[in-house]
Amino acid sequence: MNRWTHVASLPALLFAGLCVGTWAQSPPQAEIPPQDSAQQPQNQQPQAPQLQPNPLEALRNLEPPINEEYRLGRGDEITVDFAGRPDLQAKLVVGPDGRITLPLAGDILLDGLTRTEASKAIAAALSTYYDNLAVQVTVTKYTANRVLVLGAVTTPGEVTFAGTPTLLGALTRSGLSPGQNKPAEIPERCAIYRGSNQVVWVQLRELVESGNPLADLRLRRGDVIYVPSLSERFVSVLGEVQHPGAVPITGSSTLASVLADAGGLTDQAGNNAHIQIVDPVTGNSRVLTFKDVLNPAKSREVTLKPGEIVFVPKTGFARATYVFQRLNPLFQLSTLAYLGAVL
């Protein structure tokens, strides 16, 4: 069974910024975590109230622009027209490697290009053989805009969109599972996994009931949507592992077994890998070396809680405490702390 199907719900939007940071090449600087008010010295003045970030703004920033130009992808069917040269017209499919093949020009990489960029790439590839070619690329069948829907839906699997994928669109087409003694209903929450190092939780039912348009959040191709069941327990394993995502845990799970279920570490983790365990609600973290993980005695001392994040950074960024000097602007640490506190 695909590992993604074992995802379960977190109590809050997950620590997404932890996983989507754009790493700085200079060493991270230490940062002192905020103290609980009960632990502050008696003679220390309480901090002045600060403006709290809006969690909905983080969701808005997650969306691609509404008028973002379509980019070709694997499986798209296209027609290539040449002004004044109908004999050169070609109907092609972008291959699994993201390329098309034309006579004389050979292979041309189109994956990720807009139609205009693709037209220029084709004209450039043929410029040795033809002068002043005017090329037009038309998408005749969209198949690259796919998202994967898993979990408590009627028909889990890939959903293809001709336009921009949306959250409710994907869930509706996958079929929502019936509620308890009820017909199909909007799930309370769902997760969106993007790439190998980002996960965001959406309080979907609340957004729908309030009429918030973010309930139909715009997605990017390749996103994985998971609708959890209430009985599932899991941790998210992200970073330099072979199969990032959610790993189910039981009472006998250890950090070593969880990393093994994620396929083990990649070469990018280095020979002296450090593993960080983060509680997305409190922001507390623990760090172990991979050698400690392989030590049965020390590994058994680590108790994993449902909803925690196990993060393996690239080699060269291992510290006793990981602080990210440069984060994706979508998610700041203060925003994440606030989301964990209110959701």
C-alpha positions in Angstrom: 0.0 0.0 0.0 1.3 3.5 -0.8 2.8 5.2 2.2 0.8 8.4 1.6 -2.4 6.5 2.5 -1.4 6.4 6.1 -1.6 10.1 6.8 -3.7 11.2 9.8 -4.8 14.6 11.1 -2.7 17.0 13.1 -4.0 19.3 15.7 -2.8 22.3 13.8 -1.4 23.6 10.6 1.9 21.8 10.4 5.3 23.4 10.8 5.4 24.1 7.0 8.0 26.8 7.2 10.4 24.3 8.8 10.3 22.3 5.6 10.1 24.8 2.8 13.0 27.1 3.9 15.4 28.3 1.2 18.7 27.4 2.9 21.4 30.0 3.5 24.9 28.9 2.7 26.3 30.7 5.7 26.0 28.9 9.1 22.6 29.4 10.8 22.6 31.8 13.8 21.3 30.7 17.1 17.9 32.0 18.1 16.5 32.0 21.6 13.0 30.5 21.8 10.3 32.6 23.5 9.9 31.7 27.2 6.7 30.8 28.8 5.5 33.7 31.0 5.5 31.4 34.1 9.2 30.8 33.6 10.2 34.4 33.2 12.3 36.0 36.0 10.2 38.0 38.4 12.1 41.2 37.7 11.7 41.0 34.0 9.1 43.1 32.4 6.5 41.3 30.2 6.9 41.8 26.6 4.6 44.3 24.9 1.7 42.7 23.0 2.6 42.0 19.3 0.4 42.0 16.3 -0.4 38.3 15.5 -0.2 37.2 11.9 -3.4 36.0 10.2 -3.3 32.2 9.4 -5.6 32.8 6.4 -2.9 35.0 4.9 -0.5 32.0 4.9 -3.1 30.1 2.9 -3.4 32.9 0.4 0.3 33.0 -0.1 0.3 29.3 -0.7 -1.9 29.8 -3.8 -0.3 30.4 -7.2 -1.4 33.6 -8.9 -4.9 33.4 -10.3 -3.8 34.3 -13.8 -0.6 32.4 -13.8 0.4 31.3 -17.3 0.1 27.6 -18.0 3.3 25.7 -18.3 3.7 22.6 -20.4 4.1 19.3 -18.6 4.6 15.6 -19.3 1.7 14.0 -21.2 0.3 17.3 -22.6 -0.8 16.9 -26.2 0.3 19.9 -28.4 0.0 21.1 -31.9 3.0 23.0 -33.4 2.1 25.3 -36.3 4.6 27.2 -38.6 3.2 30.3 -40.3 3.3 29.8 -44.1 4.6 26.2 -43.7 1.6 23.9 -43.2 3.9 21.0 -44.3 5.8 21.3 -41.0 2.8 21.2 -38.7 3.2 18.5 -36.0 0.9 17.0 -33.4 3.0 15.8 -30.5 2.8 14.6 -26.9 5.3 15.8 -24.3 7.1 12.7 -23.3 7.8 11.3 -19.8 11.2 13.0 -20.0 9.6 16.4 -20.8 10.7 16.4 -24.4 9.3 16.3 -27.9 11.1 15.1 -31.0 11.0 16.9 -34.3 12.7 16.0 -37.6 16.1 17.7 -38.0 15.8 19.4 -34.6 15.8 16.2 -32.6 14.8 16.3 -29.0 13.6 19.6 -27.5 12.9 20.1 -23.8 9.5 21.7 -23.3 8.6 20.7 -19.7 8.0 23.7 -17.6 7.9 26.2 -20.5 5.0 28.5 -21.3 3.5 28.2 -24.8 5.5 31.3 -25.9 8.7 29.9 -24.4 8.1 26.6 -26.1 7.5 28.3 -29.5 10.8 30.1 -29.1 12.6 26.9 -28.1 11.3 25.1 -31.2 12.2 28.0 -33.5 15.7 28.1 -32.1 16.2 24.4 -32.5 15.2 24.7 -36.2 17.0 27.9 -36.9 20.0 26.1 -38.5 17.7 24.7 -41.2 15.0 27.4 -41.6 15.2 31.2 -41.5 12.6 33.4 -39.7 10.3 30.6 -38.6 7.1 31.9 -36.9 6.1 29.1 -34.5 2.9 28.7 -32.5 2.3 26.0 -29.9 -1.3 25.1 -28.9 -2.2 22.7 -26.1 -4.9 20.4 -27.5 -5.2 18.2 -24.4 -4.2 19.0 -20.9 -2.9 16.0 -18.9 0.0 17.4 -16.9 -2.1 19.3 -14.3 -2.6 16.4 -12.0 -3.0 16.2 -8.2 -3.2 13.1 -6.1 -6.1 12.6 -3.7 -5.8 10.0 -1.0 -7.4 9.0 2.3 -11.1 9.1 3.2 -12.5 9.6 -0.3 -14.5 7.3 -2.5 -12.1 7.0 -5.4 -8.5 7.9 -4.3 -6.1 8.5 -7.1 -4.9 11.1 -9.6 -7.3 13.9 -10.7 -6.5 15.8 -14.0 -7.5 19.4 -14.6 -7.6 21.3 -17.8 -7.1 24.5 -15.8 -5.6 25.3 -12.4 -6.3 22.5 -9.9 -8.4 23.5 -6.9 -8.9 21.8 -3.5 -12.7 21.4 -3.5 -12.5 20.5 -7.2 -10.1 17.7 -6.5 -12.1 16.4 -3.5 -15.4 16.6 -5.2 -14.2 14.6 -8.2 -12.6 12.0 -5.9 -15.9 11.6 -4.1 -16.2 12.5 -0.4 -16.8 9.6 1.9 -20.1 9.5 3.9 -20.1 10.9 7.4 -21.4 9.0 10.4 -25.1 8.3 9.8 -24.9 11.0 7.2 -24.4 11.4 3.4 -21.1 12.6 2.2 -19.8 15.7 4.0 -17.0 18.1 3.9 -14.1 16.8 5.9 -13.1 18.7 9.0 -9.5 19.1 7.7 -7.2 17.9 5.1 -3.4 18.0 4.3 -1.7 19.3 1.3 1.8 17.8 0.6 3.9 19.8 -1.9 7.1 18.3 -3.1 9.4 16.5 -0.7 9.5 19.0 2.1 6.3 20.9 2.6 3.0 20.0 4.3 0.1 22.4 5.2 -3.1 21.6 7.0 -6.3 23.3 6.0 -9.3 23.6 8.3 -11.6 22.9 5.4 -15.0 22.6 7.0 -14.6 25.8 8.9 -13.6 27.6 5.7 -16.6 26.1 3.8 -19.1 27.0 6.5 -17.9 30.5 6.8 -18.1 30.9 3.0 -14.4 31.7 2.7 -13.2 31.3 -0.9 -9.9 29.8 0.4 -11.9 26.5 0.8 -11.3 26.1 -2.9 -7.7 26.8 -2.6 -5.8 26.9 -5.9 -3.2 24.1 -6.1 -0.1 23.3 -8.1 0.4 20.3 -10.2 1.9 17.4 -8.3 0.3 18.4 -5.0 -0.9 15.5 -2.8 -4.1 16.0 -0.9 -4.9 13.7 2.0 -8.2 13.5 3.9 -7.5 11.7 7.2 -9.7 9.4 9.2 -10.0 10.0 12.9 -8.4 6.7 13.9 -5.0 7.2 12.1 -1.8 8.2 14.0 1.3 9.3 12.1 4.4 11.5 12.0 5.6 13.5 9.0 9.1 12.5 7.8 10.6 15.2 5.7 13.9 16.4 4.3 16.6 14.0 3.1 14.8 10.7 3.1 14.0 8.5 0.2 10.2 8.8 0.5 9.2 12.0 2.3 5.6 12.1 3.7 3.5 10.6 6.4 4.5 7.4 8.3 2.0 5.6 10.6 3.1 4.9 14.1 2.1 2.4 16.8 3.1 2.0 20.4 6.1 0.0 19.3 7.4 2.5 16.7 10.9 3.8 17.1 12.7 6.6 15.3 14.8 4.0 13.5 11.7 2.1 12.3 10.0 5.4 11.2 13.1 6.4 9.1 13.2 2.9 7.7 9.5 3.2 6.6 10.5 6.5 4.9 13.0 4.5 2.8 16.1 5.5 4.8 18.3 8.6 4.4 19.6 10.0 1.1 23.2 10.7 0.3 22.5 14.4 0.8 22.1 13.7 4.5 25.8 13.0 4.8 27.8 10.6 6.8 27.1 12.3 10.1 23.4 13.0 9.7 21.5 14.7 12.4 17.7 14.1 12.9 15.5 16.7 14.4 12.1 15.9 15.9 9.8 19.0 16.1 6.5 19.3 17.9 4.5 21.7 15.6 2.2 22.8 18.5 4.9 23.9 21.0 7.8 24.4 18.7 10.0 22.3 20.9 12.6 20.2 19.2 15.0 17.4 19.9 18.1 16.4 17.9 19.8 13.0 17.6 22.7 11.9 15.5 22.0 9.0 13.1 24.5 6.9 15.1 22.3 7.4 18.2 19.3 6.3 16.1 21.0 3.1 15.2 21.8 2.4 18.9 18.9 0.3 20.1 19.2 1.6 23.7 19.2 5.3 22.7 16.6 4.8 20.0 14.1 3.3 22.4 14.4 6.3 24.7 12.9 8.5 21.9 9.1 8.5 22.1 7.3 9.9 19.0 4.0 11.6 19.4 1.4 11.7 16.6 1.7 14.9 14.6 5.4 15.5 15.2 7.8 16.2 12.3 10.9 14.2 11.8 13.3 16.3 9.7 16.6 15.3 8.2 18.5 18.3 6.8 21.2 18.3 4.1 24.7 17.7 5.2 26.5 20.8 6.4 23.5 22.2 8.2 23.5 19.9 11.2 23.5 21.8 14.5 22.4 21.0 18.1 19.5 23.3 17.4 18.4 24.0 13.8 17.4 27.6 13.2 16.7 28.6 9.7 18.3 31.8 8.7 16.4 32.1 5.5 12.8 30.9 5.3 10.3 30.8 2.5 8.5 34.1 2.9 5.2 32.2 3.0 5.8 31.0 6.5 7.6 32.8 9.2 8.4 31.3 12.6 6.1 33.7 14.4 3.2 32.8 12.0 3.8 29.1 12.6 3.9 29.5 16.4 0.6 31.4 16.2 -1.1 28.8 14.0 -0.1 26.1 16.4 -1.5 28.0 19.3 -4.9 28.8 17.8 -5.9 25.8 15.7 
